[in-house]
Amino acid sequence: MHMNEFSDVRDYLTGLQDRICAAIETADGGARFQEDNWTRTDTAGAILGGGGRTRILRDGAVFEQAGIGFSDVSGTRLPPSATAARPELAGASWRAVGVSLVFHPRNPYLPTTHANVRHFRAMRDGETVAWWFGGGFDLTPFYPFDEDVLHWHQTARDLCEPFGGEARYDAHKQWCDEYFFLKHRDETRGVGGLFFDDLGSDFERDFAYQRAVGDGFLDAYLPLVERRKDTPYGEREREFQLYRRGRYVEFNLVYDRGTLFGLQSGGRSESILMSLPPRVRWEYGFTPGPDSPESRLADYLRPRDWLSELA
């Protein structure tokens, strides 16, 4: 793996961040992203390696908070979360580049969404000993609409076509369902999408797939924004949205590998935790009333074959 390959990935990712920011600012129509450029430091202030640019849009017309970060970070020793599955990499130096986003809309009828595309390599004695791509996108509705879920998954299925088609979609959809699962709640985080990691057999093909996923995100999400951003809602829907955002927090702090990796590797806490919603609430023993609009959600928080069920 050559450095120019790595810089190609880096250039793609910085461009992706720019394109998504422009599209979301246009869709929001009210607020702009504020950029925070940072350098990776430990608590003593020593420079560890790399940095990034975190962009946050707050208090917009559509988005209560939208965060999208680019990072290019490196270190001399991989943390335990990264080597649990690959003990042969323990102690290797590493470099990771990626874009990660979480958008928390104001309107409860517009789903929260997350996307991430990343590239990682591990080195020992100046030689690349491992490299891989990872990423995906997923959707977390509070009041699900079948047409939205169908569009989301159809977009995911279509972008998989040059990379194995049905088999690729099925595998990465299942991976998404299994990864974004809250064991202690016995429910998925949302209706899923695509998730992949450790994709590292053919650089050109795997990089092309990463680009397809990154580029596919806006195709999947922007039509939902247009459909739902002006839907009337009241206090009841807002309270349910805030309650369900609690599940998002639970997943990110208990299970999410990216969050754990970032915190264990001395990453920048503010950037790692930008995925958390600005407002959220918990309620002991909450159960939606039978046949209420809120009670519909449970049926969407389990793995389902959306394309055959909803088409």
TAFEN-V710870 format. One record per pair of residues at least 12 apart in sequence whose ideal C-beta (glycine too) atoms are under 10 Angstrom apart, sorted by the first residue. I is the first residue (numbers start at 0). J is the second residue. Records with the same first field share a line. If there is no record, write none. Layout:
BEGIN
I: J / J
END
This chain:
BEGIN
0: 118 / 120 / 122 / 126 / 127 / 128 / 129 / 130 / 199 / 202
1: 127 / 202
2: 127
4: 118 / 120 / 127 / 130 / 202 / 203 / 206
5: 71 / 94 / 96 / 118 / 120 / 127 / 130
6: 96
7: 118 / 202 / 206
8: 71 / 96 / 97 / 116 / 117 / 118 / 120 / 130 / 132 / 202 / 206 / 209 / 210
9: 69 / 71 / 94 / 96 / 97 / 118
11: 96 / 98 / 116 / 118 / 206 / 209 / 210 / 213 / 214
12: 69 / 70 / 71 / 96 / 97 / 98 / 116 / 117 / 118 / 209 / 210 / 213
13: 51 / 52 / 69 / 71 / 96 / 98
14: 69 / 98 / 213
15: 67 / 69 / 98 / 100 / 114 / 116 / 209 / 210 / 213 / 214 / 216 / 217
16: 32 / 34 / 51 / 52 / 53 / 54 / 67 / 68 / 69 / 98 / 99 / 100 / 213
17: 52 / 54 / 67 / 69
18: 213 / 214 / 216 / 217
19: 32 / 54 / 65 / 67 / 98 / 100 / 102 / 114 / 213 / 214 / 216 / 217 / 220 / 221
20: 32 / 34 / 54 / 56 / 65 / 67 / 100
21: 217
22: 216 / 217 / 220 / 221 / 224
23: 54 / 56 / 59 / 61 / 62 / 65 / 67 / 100 / 102 / 217 / 220 / 221 / 224
24: 56 / 59 / 62 / 65
25: 221
26: 59 / 60 / 61 / 62 / 65 / 102 / 217 / 220 / 221 / 224 / 225 / 228
27: 56 / 59 / 60 / 61 / 62 / 65 / 102 / 104 / 105 / 224 / 228
28: 59 / 60 / 61 / 228
29: 56 / 58 / 59 / 60 / 61 / 62 / 105
30: 55 / 56 / 57 / 58 / 59 / 60 / 61 / 62 / 63 / 64 / 65
31: 54 / 56 / 57 / 59
32: 52 / 53 / 54 / 55 / 56 / 57 / 59 / 65 / 66 / 67
33: 53 / 54 / 55 / 56 / 57
34: 52 / 53 / 54 / 55 / 69
35: 51 / 52 / 53 / 54 / 55 / 68 / 267 / 269 / 270 / 273
36: 50 / 51 / 52 / 53 / 54
37: 49 / 50 / 51 / 52 / 53 / 68 / 70 / 267 / 269 / 270
38: 50 / 51 / 72 / 267
39: 51 / 70 / 71 / 72 / 73 / 74 / 264 / 265 / 266 / 267 / 270
40: 265 / 267
41: 265
42: 265
45: 265
47: 72 / 73 / 74 / 75 / 264 / 265 / 266
48: 71 / 72 / 73 / 74 / 75 / 92 / 93 / 94
49: 70 / 71 / 72 / 73 / 74 / 94 / 95 / 96 / 266
50: 69 / 70 / 71 / 72 / 267 / 270
51: 68 / 69 / 70 / 71 / 72 / 96 / 97 / 98 / 99 / 266 / 267 / 270
52: 67 / 68 / 69 / 70 / 71 / 270
53: 66 / 67 / 68 / 69 / 70 / 99 / 267 / 269 / 270 / 271 / 273
54: 66 / 67 / 68 / 69 / 100 / 273
55: 67 / 68 / 269 / 270 / 273 / 277
56: 102
57: 103 / 277
58: 105 / 277
59: 102 / 104 / 105
60: 105 / 106 / 228 / 229
61: 102 / 104 / 105 / 106 / 109 / 224 / 225 / 227 / 228 / 229
62: 102 / 103 / 104 / 105 / 106 / 109 / 224 / 228
63: 102 / 103 / 104 / 105 / 106 / 111 / 240 / 244 / 276 / 277 / 278
64: 101 / 102 / 103 / 104 / 105 / 273 / 274 / 275 / 276 / 277 / 278
65: 100 / 101 / 102 / 103 / 104 / 112 / 273
66: 99 / 100 / 101 / 102 / 103 / 269 / 270 / 272 / 273 / 274 / 275 / 277
67: 98 / 99 / 100 / 101 / 102 / 114 / 273
68: 97 / 98 / 99 / 100 / 101 / 115 / 267 / 269 / 270 / 271 / 273 / 274
69: 96 / 97 / 98 / 99 / 100 / 270
70: 95 / 96 / 97 / 98 / 99 / 117 / 261 / 266 / 267 / 270 / 271
71: 94 / 95 / 96 / 97 / 118
72: 93 / 94 / 95 / 96 / 97 / 261 / 264 / 265 / 266 / 267 / 270
73: 92 / 93 / 94 / 95 / 96 / 120 / 122 / 264
74: 91 / 92 / 93 / 94 / 95 / 264 / 265 / 266
75: 90 / 91 / 92 / 93 / 122
76: 89 / 90 / 91 / 92 / 93 / 264
77: 89 / 90 / 91 / 92 / 93 / 95 / 119 / 121 / 129 / 260 / 263 / 264
78: 93 / 259 / 260 / 261 / 262 / 263 / 264 / 265 / 266
79: 259 / 260 / 263 / 264
80: 256 / 257 / 258 / 259 / 260 / 261 / 262 / 263 / 264
81: 93 / 95 / 119 / 121 / 256 / 259 / 260 / 263 / 264
82: 121
83: 256
84: 196 / 197
85: 121 / 128 / 129 / 131 / 197
87: 121 / 123 / 128 / 129
88: 121 / 122 / 123 / 128 / 129
89: 121
90: 121 / 123
91: 120 / 121 / 122 / 123 / 124 / 127 / 128 / 129
92: 120 / 121 / 122 / 123 / 124 / 125 / 128
93: 119 / 120 / 121 / 122 / 128 / 129 / 264
94: 118 / 119 / 120 / 121 / 122 / 127 / 130
95: 117 / 118 / 119 / 120 / 121 / 133 / 257 / 260 / 261 / 264 / 266
96: 116 / 117 / 118 / 119 / 120
97: 115 / 116 / 117 / 118 / 119 / 132 / 133 / 134 / 209 / 257
98: 114 / 115 / 116 / 117 / 134 / 213 / 216
99: 113 / 114 / 115 / 116 / 117 / 134 / 257 / 258 / 261 / 270 / 271 / 273 / 274
100: 112 / 113 / 114 / 115 / 116 / 136 / 216 / 220 / 273 / 274
101: 113 / 114 / 115 / 139 / 247 / 251 / 273 / 274 / 275 / 276
102: 114 / 220 / 224 / 274
103: 139 / 240 / 244 / 247 / 274 / 275 / 276 / 277 / 278 / 279
104: 141 / 223 / 224 / 227 / 228 / 240
105: 228 / 232 / 237 / 240
106: 141 / 142 / 224 / 227 / 228 / 229 / 230 / 231 / 232 / 236 / 237 / 240
107: 140 / 141 / 142 / 227 / 230 / 232 / 233 / 235 / 236 / 237 / 238 / 239 / 240 / 241 / 243 / 244
108: 140 / 141 / 142 / 143 / 144 / 147 / 223 / 226 / 227 / 228 / 229 / 230 / 231 / 232 / 236 / 240
109: 140 / 141 / 142 / 147 / 220 / 223 / 224 / 225 / 226 / 227 / 228 / 229 / 230 / 232 / 240
110: 137 / 138 / 139 / 140 / 141 / 142 / 143 / 144 / 147 / 148 / 151 / 189 / 190 / 220 / 223 / 224 / 227
111: 137 / 138 / 139 / 140 / 141 / 188 / 189 / 240 / 243 / 244 / 247 / 274 / 276
112: 136 / 137 / 138 / 139 / 140 / 151 / 189 / 192 / 216 / 219 / 220 / 223 / 224
113: 135 / 136 / 137 / 138 / 139 / 179 / 188 / 189 / 192 / 216 / 247 / 250 / 251 / 255 / 257 / 274
114: 134 / 135 / 136 / 137 / 138 / 192 / 193 / 212 / 213 / 215 / 216 / 217 / 219 / 220
115: 133 / 134 / 135 / 136 / 137 / 194 / 212 / 213 / 216 / 257 / 274
116: 132 / 133 / 134 / 135 / 136 / 195 / 208 / 209 / 210 / 211 / 212 / 213 / 214 / 216
117: 131 / 132 / 133 / 134 / 135 / 196 / 209 / 257
118: 130 / 131 / 132 / 133 / 134 / 198 / 199 / 202 / 205 / 206 / 209
119: 131 / 132 / 133 / 196 / 197 / 199 / 260
120: 199
129: 197 / 199
130: 198 / 199 / 202 / 205
131: 195 / 196 / 197 / 198 / 199 / 200 / 205
132: 195 / 196 / 197 / 198 / 199 / 202 / 205 / 206 / 207 / 208 / 209 / 210 / 212
133: 194 / 195 / 196 / 197 / 198 / 199 / 205 / 209 / 212 / 256 / 257
134: 171 / 193 / 194 / 195 / 196 / 198 / 208 / 209 / 210 / 212 / 213 / 216
135: 155 / 171 / 172 / 174 / 175 / 178 / 179 / 191 / 192 / 193 / 194 / 195 / 196 / 209 / 212 / 216
136: 151 / 154 / 155 / 158 / 175 / 191 / 192 / 193 / 194 / 212 / 213 / 215 / 216 / 217 / 219 / 220
137: 151 / 155 / 175 / 176 / 178 / 179 / 187 / 188 / 189 / 190 / 191 / 192 / 193 / 194
138: 150 / 151 / 152 / 155 / 175 / 179 / 188 / 189 / 190 / 191 / 192 / 219 / 220 / 223 / 299
139: 179 / 187 / 188 / 189 / 190 / 191 / 192 / 243 / 244 / 246 / 247 / 250 / 299 / 300
140: 189 / 190 / 223 / 227 / 243 / 295 / 296 / 299 / 300
141: 189 / 232 / 236 / 237 / 239 / 240 / 241 / 242 / 243 / 244 / 292 / 293 / 296 / 299
142: 227 / 230 / 232 / 236 / 239 / 240 / 243 / 292 / 293 / 295 / 296 / 299
143: 189 / 190 / 295 / 296 / 298 / 299 / 300
144: 223 / 226 / 227 / 230
145: 299 / 305 / 308 / 309 / 310
146: 222 / 223 / 226 / 309
147: 190 / 219 / 220 / 222 / 223 / 226 / 227 / 309
148: 189 / 190 / 191 / 192 / 223 / 299 / 303 / 305 / 306 / 308 / 309
149: 190 / 305 / 306 / 308 / 309 / 310
150: 218 / 219 / 220 / 222 / 223 / 226 / 309
151: 189 / 190 / 191 / 192 / 193 / 218 / 219 / 220 / 222 / 223 / 305
152: 168 / 172 / 190 / 191 / 192 / 193 / 219 / 303 / 304 / 305 / 306 / 308 / 309 / 310
153: 218 / 219 / 305 / 306 / 309 / 310
154: 192 / 193 / 215 / 216 / 217 / 218 / 219 / 220 / 222
155: 167 / 168 / 171 / 172 / 175 / 191 / 192 / 193 / 211 / 212 / 215 / 216 / 218 / 219 / 305 / 306
156: 168 / 169 / 172 / 193 / 305 / 306
157: 211 / 215 / 218 / 219
158: 193 / 208 / 210 / 211 / 212 / 213 / 214 / 215 / 216 / 218 / 219
159: 171 / 172 / 193 / 208 / 211 / 212 / 215
160: 211
161: 204 / 207 / 208 / 211
162: 198 / 204 / 205 / 207 / 208 / 211 / 212
163: 204 / 208
165: 306
167: 193 / 195 / 208
168: 193 / 306
169: 304 / 306
170: 193 / 194 / 195
171: 191 / 192 / 193 / 194 / 195 / 196 / 198 / 208 / 212
172: 191 / 192 / 193 / 194 / 302 / 304 / 305 / 306
173: 191 / 193 / 194 / 302
174: 191 / 193 / 194 / 195 / 196
175: 187 / 188 / 189 / 190 / 191 / 192 / 193 / 194 / 195 / 302
176: 188 / 189 / 190 / 191 / 192 / 194 / 301 / 302 / 303
177: 191 / 194 / 302
178: 191 / 194 / 195 / 196 / 250 / 254 / 255 / 256
179: 191 / 192 / 194 / 250 / 254 / 255
180: 250 / 254 / 300 / 301 / 302
181: 246 / 247 / 249 / 250 / 253 / 254 / 300
182: 253 / 254
183: 249 / 250 / 253 / 254
184: 246 / 249 / 250 / 300
185: 300 / 301
186: 246 / 296 / 297 / 299 / 300 / 301
187: 246 / 250 / 299 / 300 / 301 / 302 / 303
188: 246 / 247 / 249 / 250 / 251 / 254 / 255 / 300
189: 243 / 246 / 247 / 250 / 296 / 299 / 300
190: 296 / 299 / 300 / 301 / 302 / 303 / 305
191: 299 / 300 / 302 / 303 / 305
192: 212 / 215 / 216 / 219 / 305
193: 208 / 211 / 212 / 215 / 216 / 219
194: 212
195: 208 / 209 / 212
196: 256
235: 291 / 292 / 293
236: 292 / 293
237: 278
238: 280 / 282 / 285 / 293
239: 280 / 285 / 287 / 291 / 292 / 293 / 296
240: 276 / 278 / 279 / 280
241: 276 / 278 / 279 / 280 / 281 / 282
242: 279 / 280 / 281 / 282 / 285 / 287 / 293
243: 276 / 279 / 280 / 285 / 293 / 296 / 300
244: 275 / 276 / 277 / 278 / 279 / 280 / 281
245: 276 / 279 / 280 / 281 / 282 / 285
246: 279 / 281 / 300
247: 274 / 275 / 276 / 279
248: 272 / 274 / 275 / 276 / 279 / 281
249: 279 / 281
250: 274
251: 271 / 272 / 274 / 275 / 276
252: 272 / 274 / 275
255: 271 / 274
257: 271 / 274
258: 271 / 272 / 274 / 275
259: 271
END
